[in-house]
Amino acid sequence: MPRYLVERTFQDGLAIPMTADGAKACRTIVDTNTKQDVTWVHSYVTTDKTTTFCIYDAPSPEAIRAAADNNGIPVDRITEVRVLDPYFYV
């Protein structure tokens, strides 16, 4: 399955609390993604919480966009990526 970097902008900042409500919000996103065969691997969030860089496994960029639409979250850019491990060369 291809892997993608998904860049998103949250104008008002991303607000997922570190509570049961936050966990429920993440679980809802994960469950909704499965309808498109999309797996959220992990994300990086800027310190001001306005931009995220998310790693996804998915069959296509279109599947990621459909899952994002279903979750009501933005997508700025989707880039297919591969792993480059610097320790591979040691």
Z-matrix of the N, CA and C atoms (Angstrom, degrees):
N
C 1 1.457
C 2 1.529 1 108.01
N 3 1.317 2 117.58 1 132.93
C 4 1.461 3 120.44 2 178.46
C 5 1.529 4 112.33 3 -64.25
N 6 1.309 5 114.97 4 153.44
C 7 1.471 6 121.93 5 177.48
C 8 1.532 7 108.04 6 -113.97
N 9 1.345 8 115.35 7 143.16
C 10 1.459 9 120.91 8 -175.70
C 11 1.527 10 111.20 9 -133.76
N 12 1.330 11 114.92 10 148.51
C 13 1.459 12 123.00 11 168.81
C 14 1.521 13 106.02 12 -101.41
N 15 1.330 14 116.39 13 123.59
C 16 1.460 15 121.90 14 -178.73
C 17 1.523 16 107.99 15 -114.16
N 18 1.315 17 115.59 16 120.57
C 19 1.465 18 121.29 17 178.53
C 20 1.527 19 108.74 18 -98.77
N 21 1.334 20 115.50 19 134.88
C 22 1.461 21 121.44 20 -178.99
C 23 1.519 22 109.81 21 -134.99
N 24 1.332 23 115.49 22 146.52
C 25 1.461 24 121.34 23 174.11
C 26 1.520 25 108.77 24 -117.04
N 27 1.319 26 115.46 25 129.07
C 28 1.463 27 123.02 26 175.98
C 29 1.524 28 106.55 27 -113.98
N 30 1.316 29 117.09 28 99.89
C 31 1.465 30 122.24 29 -174.07
C 32 1.535 31 112.66 30 -53.42
N 33 1.325 32 116.62 31 -40.24
C 34 1.466 33 121.25 32 -178.83
C 35 1.522 34 112.56 33 -95.33
N 36 1.317 35 116.96 34 6.33
C 37 1.458 36 121.25 35 -178.58
C 38 1.515 37 112.02 36 89.24
N 39 1.297 38 115.77 37 147.45
C 40 1.458 39 122.54 38 177.56
C 41 1.519 40 108.60 39 -80.89
N 42 1.311 41 116.52 40 127.99
C 43 1.466 42 120.56 41 -177.28
C 44 1.519 43 110.18 42 -126.04
N 45 1.322 44 116.06 43 86.26
C 46 1.462 45 121.02 44 172.72
C 47 1.525 46 105.69 45 -113.78
N 48 1.324 47 117.34 46 106.76
C 49 1.471 48 119.50 47 -176.37
C 50 1.534 49 111.90 48 -68.43
N 51 1.306 50 115.62 49 153.55
C 52 1.467 51 122.30 50 177.17
C 53 1.532 52 108.93 51 -85.67
N 54 1.329 53 114.66 52 58.94
C 55 1.458 54 122.09 53 -177.19
C 56 1.521 55 108.56 54 -137.99
N 57 1.310 56 115.37 55 -178.50
C 58 1.466 57 120.22 56 175.60
C 59 1.526 58 110.63 57 -60.53
N 60 1.323 59 117.67 58 -34.03
C 61 1.467 60 120.50 59 177.63
C 62 1.528 61 111.18 60 -65.08
N 63 1.321 62 116.99 61 -39.60
C 64 1.458 63 121.25 62 177.03
C 65 1.523 64 111.49 63 -64.91
N 66 1.332 65 115.70 64 -42.59
C 67 1.461 66 120.36 65 177.88
C 68 1.524 67 110.57 66 -62.47
N 69 1.321 68 116.23 67 -40.14
C 70 1.468 69 120.58 68 178.47
C 71 1.525 70 110.83 69 -64.78
N 72 1.327 71 117.30 70 -40.63
C 73 1.465 72 121.42 71 178.59
C 74 1.526 73 110.97 72 -61.60
N 75 1.327 74 116.67 73 -43.64
C 76 1.465 75 120.73 74 178.39
C 77 1.520 76 110.93 75 -65.59
N 78 1.319 77 117.09 76 -41.40
C 79 1.465 78 121.31 77 179.59
C 80 1.525 79 110.70 78 -62.58
N 81 1.318 80 116.82 79 -38.97
C 82 1.464 81 121.04 80 178.11
C 83 1.524 82 110.72 81 -62.63
N 84 1.337 83 116.72 82 -42.87
C 85 1.461 84 120.51 83 177.55
C 86 1.520 85 110.46 84 -61.98
N 87 1.325 86 116.93 85 -47.46
C 88 1.468 87 121.40 86 179.90
C 89 1.525 88 110.58 87 -58.95
N 90 1.333 89 116.95 88 -45.98
C 91 1.466 90 120.79 89 -179.23
C 92 1.526 91 111.69 90 -64.18
N 93 1.319 92 117.15 91 -41.00
C 94 1.462 93 121.03 92 179.27
C 95 1.525 94 110.64 93 -66.50
N 96 1.326 95 117.22 94 -37.93
C 97 1.471 96 120.97 95 179.18
C 98 1.522 97 112.18 96 -60.32
N 99 1.320 98 117.52 97 -34.54
C 100 1.468 99 120.01 98 -175.83
C 101 1.525 100 112.15 99 -61.82
N 102 1.320 101 117.52 100 -24.70
C 103 1.467 102 120.72 101 178.73
C 104 1.525 103 111.38 102 -64.87
N 105 1.336 104 116.83 103 -22.12
C 106 1.470 105 122.31 104 178.33
C 107 1.534 106 111.34 105 -107.83
N 108 1.346 107 117.77 106 8.62
C 109 1.467 108 123.34 107 -176.37
C 110 1.533 109 111.06 108 60.94
N 111 1.339 110 115.74 109 37.51
C 112 1.460 111 123.30 110 -178.85
C 113 1.531 112 108.67 111 -108.06
N 114 1.336 113 116.59 112 133.61
C 115 1.459 114 122.00 113 178.74
C 116 1.519 115 109.96 114 -119.18
N 117 1.335 116 116.36 115 121.80
C 118 1.464 117 123.33 116 174.94
C 119 1.518 118 106.55 117 -81.43
N 120 1.326 119 118.01 118 114.80
C 121 1.454 120 122.58 119 -177.23
C 122 1.525 121 110.24 120 -84.99
N 123 1.333 122 117.10 121 -55.56
C 124 1.462 123 123.11 122 174.99
C 125 1.518 124 109.39 123 -172.45
N 126 1.325 125 115.61 124 171.71
C 127 1.467 126 120.54 125 -178.12
C 128 1.518 127 110.76 126 -138.93
N 129 1.319 128 114.32 127 155.86
C 130 1.457 129 123.44 128 170.89
C 131 1.523 130 106.84 129 -115.76
N 132 1.317 131 117.00 130 138.32
C 133 1.460 132 122.43 131 -177.25
C 134 1.525 133 108.31 132 -123.96
N 135 1.329 134 116.31 133 133.21
C 136 1.461 135 119.41 134 176.87
C 137 1.523 136 109.65 135 -66.67
N 138 1.317 137 116.45 136 158.36
C 139 1.467 138 120.49 137 -175.45
C 140 1.522 139 112.87 138 -62.45
N 141 1.328 140 117.71 139 -27.30
C 142 1.471 141 119.54 140 177.31
C 143 1.534 142 112.44 141 -86.76
N 144 1.323 143 116.22 142 -0.13
C 145 1.469 144 124.55 143 176.14
C 146 1.531 145 114.10 144 62.71
N 147 1.335 146 117.16 145 23.45
C 148 1.462 147 119.33 146 178.99
C 149 1.521 148 113.70 147 -98.73
N 150 1.332 149 116.62 148 -15.74
C 151 1.460 150 120.30 149 -178.63
C 152 1.519 151 109.90 150 -132.46
N 153 1.344 152 114.95 151 137.60
C 154 1.460 153 119.66 152 174.07
C 155 1.522 154 109.19 153 -123.97
N 156 1.319 155 114.52 154 150.44
C 157 1.455 156 123.68 155 174.50
C 158 1.524 157 105.11 156 -124.62
N 159 1.315 158 115.45 157 108.47
C 160 1.464 159 121.22 158 -170.77
C 161 1.524 160 110.64 159 -112.60
N 162 1.314 161 115.54 160 138.28
C 163 1.454 162 121.50 161 176.59
C 164 1.529 163 108.10 162 -99.34
N 165 1.330 164 114.77 163 128.43
C 166 1.462 165 121.77 164 -179.09
C 167 1.515 166 110.43 165 -132.10
N 168 1.322 167 115.71 166 146.08
C 169 1.458 168 122.64 167 165.03
C 170 1.517 169 105.75 168 -104.25
N 171 1.347 170 116.08 169 130.40
C 172 1.461 171 119.70 170 -176.18
C 173 1.522 172 109.75 171 -160.37
N 174 1.321 173 116.42 172 157.33
C 175 1.467 174 118.37 173 178.48
C 176 1.524 175 113.40 174 -70.46
N 177 1.347 176 117.75 175 -23.82
C 178 1.463 177 120.15 176 -177.09
C 179 1.529 178 110.20 177 -167.64
N 180 1.338 179 116.74 178 162.04
C 181 1.463 180 119.46 179 173.20
C 182 1.533 181 111.99 180 -60.87
N 183 1.324 182 116.89 181 -34.24
C 184 1.459 183 120.56 182 179.19
C 185 1.528 184 111.64 183 -61.96
N 186 1.334 185 116.82 184 -37.76
C 187 1.463 186 120.66 185 177.74
C 188 1.534 187 110.34 186 -64.90
N 189 1.328 188 116.70 187 -39.26
C 190 1.472 189 120.59 188 177.84
C 191 1.523 190 110.10 189 -64.65
N 192 1.324 191 116.86 190 -44.43
C 193 1.471 192 120.10 191 179.18
C 194 1.526 193 111.23 192 -62.55
N 195 1.334 194 117.42 193 -41.22
C 196 1.465 195 120.79 194 178.91
C 197 1.522 196 110.77 195 -63.73
N 198 1.335 197 117.20 196 -42.80
C 199 1.466 198 120.69 197 178.57
C 200 1.526 199 110.43 198 -64.13
N 201 1.334 200 116.91 199 -42.26
C 202 1.461 201 120.55 200 178.64
C 203 1.526 202 110.74 201 -62.27
N 204 1.326 203 116.90 202 -43.49
C 205 1.472 204 120.35 203 177.33
C 206 1.520 205 110.40 204 -59.11
N 207 1.330 206 116.52 205 -44.64
C 208 1.468 207 120.68 206 179.88
C 209 1.523 208 112.12 207 -64.15
N 210 1.337 209 116.46 208 -30.11
C 211 1.463 210 121.18 209 178.89
C 212 1.524 211 112.97 210 -89.55
N 213 1.327 212 117.28 211 -8.46
C 214 1.458 213 120.67 212 -179.21
C 215 1.518 214 113.66 213 69.64
N 216 1.343 215 116.59 214 33.52
C 217 1.458 216 120.26 215 179.38
C 218 1.530 217 109.56 216 -119.10
N 219 1.337 218 116.96 217 149.74
C 220 1.464 219 120.33 218 -174.87
C 221 1.526 220 113.16 219 -76.93
N 222 1.317 221 115.19 220 159.79
C 223 1.460 222 123.33 221 170.74
C 224 1.517 223 107.04 222 -135.57
N 225 1.331 224 117.03 223 120.92
C 226 1.463 225 120.98 224 176.68
C 227 1.526 226 111.48 225 -93.49
N 228 1.323 227 115.16 226 -44.79
C 229 1.455 228 119.92 227 -176.66
C 230 1.520 229 109.56 228 -153.57
N 231 1.329 230 115.81 229 144.37
C 232 1.462 231 122.66 230 175.55
C 233 1.519 232 107.24 231 -125.40
N 234 1.334 233 115.97 232 126.30
C 235 1.454 234 121.92 233 -179.18
C 236 1.519 235 109.15 234 -128.16
N 237 1.323 236 117.34 235 125.80
C 238 1.464 237 119.46 236 174.52
C 239 1.529 238 108.17 237 -71.27
N 240 1.326 239 116.81 238 135.49
C 241 1.460 240 122.05 239 -176.47
C 242 1.523 241 111.46 240 -131.38
N 243 1.315 242 114.83 241 162.68
C 244 1.456 243 123.69 242 173.59
C 245 1.523 244 107.45 243 -128.42
N 246 1.307 245 116.66 244 157.83
C 247 1.463 246 121.27 245 179.02
C 248 1.522 247 109.34 246 -79.78
N 249 1.322 248 115.17 247 133.60
C 250 1.462 249 122.40 248 170.78
C 251 1.529 250 105.36 249 -122.67
N 252 1.303 251 115.51 250 107.91
C 253 1.464 252 121.24 251 -178.12
C 254 1.514 253 108.79 252 -101.35
N 255 1.343 254 117.87 253 115.28
C 256 1.472 255 118.88 254 -177.43
C 257 1.517 256 112.80 255 -63.70
N 258 1.309 257 118.71 256 -22.38
C 259 1.459 258 121.34 257 -179.23
C 260 1.517 259 112.48 258 -78.97
N 261 1.350 260 116.18 259 -10.68
C 262 1.462 261 120.64 260 175.88
C 263 1.527 262 110.32 261 -61.17
N 264 1.338 263 116.63 262 -32.88
C 265 1.452 264 121.86 263 -174.42
C 266 1.522 265 114.33 264 -87.67
N 267 1.313 266 117.20 265 -1.76
C 268 1.463 267 120.65 266 -178.15
C 269 1.506 268 110.67 267 -81.71
